[in-house]
Amino acid sequence: MRGASRRAVRRGVARGFVHPGPLSRRQLARRRGPARRHALRLPVPPQQRNHGNLIVSLGQLLPLLAQKVAGPWRQRIEANVAKWWSTLEERAMEPAKPVNPQRVFWELSSRLPDGCILSADSGSSANWFARDLKLRRGMRASLSGTLATMGCAIPYALAAKLAHPRRVVIALLGDGAMQMNGLTELVTVADRWRDSRSRRGA
């Protein structure tokens, strides 16, 4: 594809009008080179488009997939994950005064109720949230992500409780985020907790 044509395709892709054709093996080889890395931004179209309910389509496709036997690569990954969980437990059990905060997250993990909703703030609490908590099916968790915005855990938890009054909601944050807006958000808790209680039938 020449320079002018490539720019036209980029403009069309950005506007949602056209899609570049399927990449040949030669094109892939060229675009993997250092000089063509910028071209990886071009989306690759699907080989087969789906028209209709994606859940229904996936339900029909899944039986056609064959379960692969666990090979050396998967066994190595599973061994590394198990080793990492052991390392996290050792770090959580290290003594500290008054308490090792990572121990709090580690102990909370096995005590999380089914279907609970978690929210985590930025900072060290986000690290321990991501490392030490094992989420099970049916749980939901939110944090500010790559924005690293502080003060989001309590508002997220309040919104989750108002939307799902029957589910347990837990906010995980440190003293900095609590002082930023967590303390003032307790005013909202005091104002709205009766609404949540009545909606869950307590």
N, C-alpha and C positions, 0 to 999 in steps of 0.2 A: 504494500500500500504506500503510495507516495505521500509527501508531506501535506499537500493541499487536501488530498482525499482523507488523510488521517484526521486533519483538523475538522473537516466537515463532519466526519463520523462522530468525533468527540462532541461537537456542538449538538448534533442530533441526539446522541445518547443522553447528554445533560438535559435536553428538553423533552426527552421521552418519545421522540418521533421515530427513530430508526435504531436498529441493533446491528452490531458488526456480525458478519457471518462466522460460522464455526472455524476455529483455528486449525490449520493443518499442522502436521508434525514439524514441518520446516518453520512455520511461523512461531510455534512454541519454542523451538530451539533458538530462534533469533531473539525472541523476547525475553528469554532467560539470561541473555548476556548482559554484562554491566551497562552497555550503552543503551539497552532497550528496557531498562527497569521501569522507566516512567510509563511505558506502554502497558504495564500490568494494571493500570487504573481502568483500562477498558473492560467492561463487563463481558463475560462469556455467556452467550445465550444458552438456554437449556436444549438438550437434544429432543425432548418431547414435552410439549406444553400441556398443562392440566387445565381443563375447562370443567368447572363444577366444584363440588365439595371436596376439599383436599383430604379431609379426614376419611371420607369414604374411599377415595382413591388409594390412600396409603393402606387402608384396611384390606384392599384387594391385592396390593403389591407385596405386603409383608409375607404372606404365605409362600410366595415365590422365591424368597431369600433362603439360602442354605446357611445354617449355623457353621461358622468356621471353627476348626479345632484350635485350641489355644496353643500357639507356637512359641518359640523362644522369646520373641519380642514382647508378647503379652505377658509371659511369665516374668520377664525382667521388670516390666512396668509394675506388675502386682507386687513383686518383691520390694521394689523401691518405695512404693506407697506404704506398704506395711512397715518398712524401716522408718519412714518419715513419721508415721503415727507413733511409733515407739519413741522417736526423738522428741516429739511434742509432749508426750506424757512425762518424759524425764525432765523437760524444762518446766512443766507445770508443777511438778512435785518438788522443785527446789525450794528450800525454806526461805522465807522473807518476813520482815516485820513492817507493818502488822500482818500483811497477807500478800501472797504472790498473786497479782491480778490475773495472770494467765491461768492459775489454778481455778479461779472462779468460773472462767469460760469452760475449762475442761470438765469440771464437775457439773456444770449446767447442761452440757451436751447430752448426757445420758438421762437427764431429768426433764427434758423438754416434753411437754404433753403433745399428743397427736393433734395435728391440724393447727398448731399454734402459728402465730405471725410474728416475725422478728424484724426489728429495725436497728441498724447500727449507724453510729456517727463516724466522723472522720478521726484520724489519729490512731493511737495504739489500739483502741477498742476495735477499729476496723480490721487490724491485723489479726487479733485474737479471734474475732468473729469469723474471719475467713479460714483460719488455720484450725481452730480447736472445736468448732461446732460441726456435728454431723447431722445434716438435715435429712429427714425422712420424707417419703412420698406423702403429699398432702399439706406439707408445711410451706409457708411463703416467707421470703426474706427480702429486705430492701435496704439499700444504702445509697449514698450520693454518687458512687461510681468514680469515674475519672475526674469529675468536677472537684472532688475533695472538699465539698462545702461543709463547714462545721455548723452544728445546730439543727441538723435535719432529723435526728432520731426521734425526738419527742413529737414533733409535728407529724411525722410519718406514722408513729404509733397511735396518735389521736385519730388521724384519718382512718386508719385500719380498724380501730375499735368502733368508730361510728358506722363504718360500712359493714362490719362483721361483729356485732355485739355479743354473739354467743361464743366467739373464739377467744382463746387466751392470746394476749398481745404483750410482747416483751420488748422494751427499748434498752439498747446497750450503748452506753456513752460514758465519757469521762468527766472529770470535774470542770475542764475548760468549756466543753460544749454545754454542760449543765448551767454554767454561769452565764453563757452567752444569751440563751433564750429558754433553757429548760425550766428555770425557776419561774419565769413569767408564764410559761405554758401551763404550769400547775393551776393557774387561775382558770384556764379553760377546762382543765380536769374537774376542778371544784364546781364549775358552772354546768358541765355536761354529763357528769357521771350518773346522775339520776336518769337521764334520757337513755343512756346505754343499759342501765340496770332494768328499766321498764321494758325495753325492747327485747331483752333476752329472757324475760319472764321471771326474773328473780324477785 
